[in-house]
Amino acid sequence: MSLYPLALRLAGRRVLMVGGGAVATRRLPALLAAGADVVLVSPGLTPALRAHADAGRVAWLERRFTRSDVDGAWLVQVAVNDPVAAAEVSAAAAEQRIFCVRADDRDAATAWTPAVTRHGPVTVAVTDDGDRRRALAVRDLVASALEAGPAPGGRPAPGVALVGAGPGDPELITVKGRRLLAAADVVVADRLVPGALLSELRADAEFIDAAKIPYGPAATQDEINRILVERARAGQFVVRLKGGDPYVFGRGGEEALACAQAGVPVTVVPGVTSATAAPAGAGIPVTHRGVAHEFTVVSGHVPPDDPASLVDWPALARMRGTLVVLMGLKNLPAIVDTLIGAGRDADTPAALIQDASTDRQRVLRGTLGSIAAAAAAAGVRPPATAVIGEVVTALD
């Protein structure tokens, strides 16, 4: 059979979905992403579909299908396993010359859903003659090619993207982050960015190592802001690649503000923060039923007794949940003393994770009272994440 490929513009148009099970659950998100006005007809819904209905994203008719349900629809999707019921829906659609997709019998359908991959503005749909596995294989090959680099003509417009690179493992960057990185004209990178990611840059991309900008700490940030704005104004697409998440102690807010004040468009791509990834990689859940219902993330780069500190350490000492301290290795002895002095039990389990999620990862376990001395004795070096709380031993 020869198929005629077509892309449908469904925004604001009625689409009828008959069925409320697993198939409908899989197919609904793409329709919503296309802006379709979806009407679900089914006596019951999966929890995921019910959540969409409760939120008002779809209209739900809590009953079985009637032939008048197809009235006004631009597309009908049948997601039921009952062939008799499915045939009734497709017959009603055919009477009104409305294309109908059937999950139960593709040969009886008037339209097929292709295997789809999306990367930014590029959407690739692969149809087949019944060999669904082949279509999926071709789609995956195309997806891999798109992830390796931007599609022709698909380079982003001039501007800045603040991209979180994740905690250390290069595979923990998001798909969007990796795609934008591959498209960058200029990359300004932190020292904590996984080096393997930099090997994937375009050959003609300019690379700027933020750690080697010859200024003091405050002036360095000003210079980074200037570079981002200057390059974007020159018509380039700039990626500011930052370890972890751009907005978790990464000064991403300062960079976004500098760009906004200069009229430069900014895209923020969240990253996996070491605040949760470092403990997870060490087998420590930051929350656990019956153990911890909260976790707090603080920066330890300023000592607790420093007037510049914005952290209420005594309040943290009174909390029962998990405390995660980033950038606190140097000040760990003072942090420990402050927490114990404010009432936190010295026997509270504690752990340090160095070089989280990399092949150099080290995990040191102890108690709040012993962890600082143990870290010094073991020669733990930054970057290291401290975790304090009963969750440290929850999975032992």
N, C-alpha and C positions, 0 to 999 in steps of 0.2 A: 504494500500500500504506500502511495506517495502522499506525504503530509505537507500541508501548507503552513509554515511557521508564522506566528503572529504574536505581537506583544499587545496586551490589552491595557487600556487606560481606565481603571476602575474607580478612580477617586470620585466619591459622591454618588456612585451608582449602586443599585441594589443587587446583591448577590445572595442567592438562596443556598443554604447549606442544610441538607437533610441528614440527620444523624447526630448523635451526641457522644460518640465513643472515641476510641484511640485514633482512628483515621481522621476524624473531624478535628481532634486536638492538634494533630500534626499539620493539618492544612490551613487552619484558621490564621496563624500568625502571618503568613505571606499575604493573605487577603487584607488583613488589617494594615500591614505595612504599605500596601498599595492604596490605602485610603478607601476601600470599599465599604459600603453600608451593608453589613452582613446581617442576615436574618437566619437564626438557627431554629429549625423545627425538629423537636424530639421530646418524647415524654420525660427523658432524664438526661443529665449532662455529667461528664467527668468533672472532678473538682477544678481542674484547670479551666475548662470551658465555663463552669459556673462562676468562677472568679471574673472572667471577662464579662459575663452577663451582669453580675452584681455591680461591676464598675461602670456599666453603661456603654461598654465598647461594642457590644452586639445586642441585637433585639432577640429575645428568646420566646418562641411560641411553645409552651409546655403541653404538647399534644402530638398526635400522629399527623402525618402529611395529608393535606387535602389538595385537590387539583388547582384550586384558586391561589395556592401559595406561590405559584410560578408567575402570577400576574405582575408585570412591571419589572421582572428580573432581567438583568443583562447576561447573567451566567448562573447556571445551576450546578451544584456539586452534590453528588449522592455518596454519602459515607455510611451506608448500612450494609450489613452482610446478608440480609434477606433478599434473594433475587426477585421475588414477586413484588415486594415493596419498591425495590430499586427500579424495576421495569415500569411500575405505575408512575414514578416520578419522571423518568426519562421520556415516557410517552406523553405526559402532560407538557413537558418542555418542548418536545418535537412538534406538537400541535401549534405552538406559538413561535416556532422557529428560533428557539433559544438553545444555544449550545449547552451541552450537558456532559459533565465528567462523572464517570462511574467507577467507584473503587472496587466493586465486586466483579465487573465484567468490562474490560477495556474494549473488547470487540463490539460490544453493544453501545458504547459511548459515541458521542459526536465530537468529543474533544478529549485530549490527553494532557496530563500535567507532565512537563519535562523535568529532567534532573537539572537543578539550578545551582549556580554559584554566583555570589555577589562580592565585588571588591570595589568599594567606593561607588563611583558613578557607572561602573561596568557591570552589566548583568549578562551572564552566559547561560543559555538554556540548551540542553541536549535532548533531542527526541530519539526514538528508536523504533524498530519494527516489531517490538515485543520482547526484545532481549534487554530487560531493565538493567541487568548487571553490566552490560557493555556500556549503556548510557551513563551509568554511575561512574564507571572506570574512566570514560572520556572526560566527564565533568571533573573528576579528581585530578586528572592530568592538567587540564586547563587551570584549575585552581592553583596547583603547584607552580605553574608558569607565571600566573599573576602575582603570587606571593613572592616570587623571585625578583620581580621588578615591575615597574609601572607599564601598563599597556600603552601602545603608541597613542599619543594625543591625550593620555590620561594623567599627565603631570599636574599636580595641584597648582592653584593660582598663587601668586606671591603672597607671602604672609609667614606667620610663625606657628609651629606646632610644638607644644610642650608635651613631650612623650615620656611616660614612665617606663623605664627599662626593666623593672622588676628587681628582685633581691640579689641576683647574682647568676643564676642559671639563665643562659641566653634563650632557652626555650620558654621562659616564663614571661617574655614580652607578649603583649596582646597582638592579635592578628592585624588590627588596624595600625598599631604602633609600628610593626614590622613593615607594613605596606608603605606608610608615610616615610619611614627611614630610607627605604629603597628608592623613593622618589625625590629625596632631598637634594637641593643644590648646595646647601651649606649645612653642616652638622656641628653643633657646639656641644661637647660631651663632658660629663663629670668624670672624676677618677674612679667612681664606683660602678661605672657602666661596664657590663660584660664585654671584654675585648673581642669575643667572637662576633658580636654584632657589628663591629666596625669593619670587619673583613668583608661585609656584604654591601658596603656603600658603593655607589656608582663610581667608576674610575675617574670621572671628571668632577666629583663632588669635593668641595672644599671642607677640610676637617680642621676644627679649632679645638684644641685641648684646653678646657677651662682651667685645669690645674696649673697650666704653664703661663697664664696671663700674668705679666710681671708687675703686680700691684699688691697692696695689702688687702686683707680680707674684704673690708667694706668697699674699697676702690675697685676690687676685682668684680664685685657684683655690678657696680656702676658700669664697668667696661663691658661686661657681658650684655647688660641691657642695651648699651650703645650699639654693640655688634648686631644684636638681633634686629633692632630697629633699622639700622643702616643698611643691612643686607636685604631686608624685606622691602624697604623703600626703593632699593635698586632693582626691584623686579624679581628677586629670588625667593624660592621656597626654603625656609629655614626650619630645621628640626633642632630643638633644644632637648637633648637626650639626657635624662636624669635618672640616677639610681632610685629604685623603689617607685614611689608615686610622686608626681610633681608637687602636690600640695601637702605632703606629709613631711614637714621639716626640710623641704627642698627649695624654699624661696621661690617656688613657682608663682605664688601670688604677687611677689614683687615684679617678676618678669612680665606677667600678664598685665599688671597695672601700667608698667612702663610702655608696653606695646599699645595698650588702649589709649593712653594719653597722647601717643604719637600717631594715632589713627591707623595702626597696623592690625589687620585681622588676626585673631588668635584662636587656635584650636587646642583644646586640652584633651589628651588621651591618658586616662587613668592607668596607673601601673600597680602591680602586686607589691604591696608594702612589706618590708621585713618585719614590721610590727606583728603581723599574723603569720607570714610565711616562714620566718626563722623558727618560731616555736613549732609550727606544724611540721617542718622538715626534721625537727629533732624529736618528733613523736609527742609533742605537748600541745593539747588543744587549749586555746586561750579561754574558752568557756566549756563547761561540761555539766550535764544534768546532775543536780544534787551536790555540786562542788563549787561552781562559780557561775553566777548569772550576769556578770559584768566584767569588762576589762578596760583598763585605762592605759593610754599611751602617752608618755611624757618624754621630753628631751632632757638629757642629763649633761648637756655640754656646758651648762652654767652650774657651779656648785650651789648647794642648797642655801648656804649662808650669804651668797652674793646678792647685793641689792638689786642687781639686774635680773635675778631669777623671777619668773612669773608663775612658778609652780607652788601650790599650797601643799608642801610635803607633809605637814602634820595631818591634814585632811586625808591624804592618801594613806597614811599609816593607820587611820581609823577604819578604812574600808576593808571589806572581807574578800573582795574580788581579786582578779589578776592584775598585776602591775607590770607593764612592759616598758623598759627604759631603753631608748635609742641614744646613741652617741654619748653614753655615760661611763665608759670604761675608765677613763682618767679620773673621774670624780666618784667612782664606785665606793671607795671607803667612806667618804663623807656622806654619800647617799644612804648607805647602810646604817651608819651611826645615827643619822637624822631620823630614819624610819624607826629604828629600835628605840631611840630616845623618846619618840612621840607615841610609842605604844605597840608597834608591830612586833609580834613574837619573833624572837631571834631564831627559833626552830622552824619558821616558815620555810617550806621547800623553795629552792631557787636554782636557776640554771643560767649559764652563759652560752651563747651560740656564736662562734666566730666563723666568718666567711660563709654565711648561711647559703644553702642550696647549691654550693659549688663542690668540686671534688676535693677542696681543701677544708671542708667544713669540720669544725671541732665542737664538741658539746661537753661542757663541764657542769656537773651537778653537785649540789650541796644544800646548805641552808642559808638563810639571810645572814646569819651571824658568821658563817664560814666562807661565803662565796668570794669576797674581796681578797682575802689572804690566799685562797686557793687559786684565784686568777693570777695573782702576782707570782706565785710559786710555779704555775704552769706556763707562764710566759704568754698569756693570752694577749692578742693584739687586735687593734681595730681593723675592720668593722666588727663589732660584737654587740649582740642584743641580749639584754638581761631580762629574765622572766622571774617574777616573784609571786608565789601563790600556791595553793594546794593543787592546782592543775598540773604542776610539775611532776607529781607522782600519781596523777589520776589514772594513768594507763599502765602503771607498773604491776 
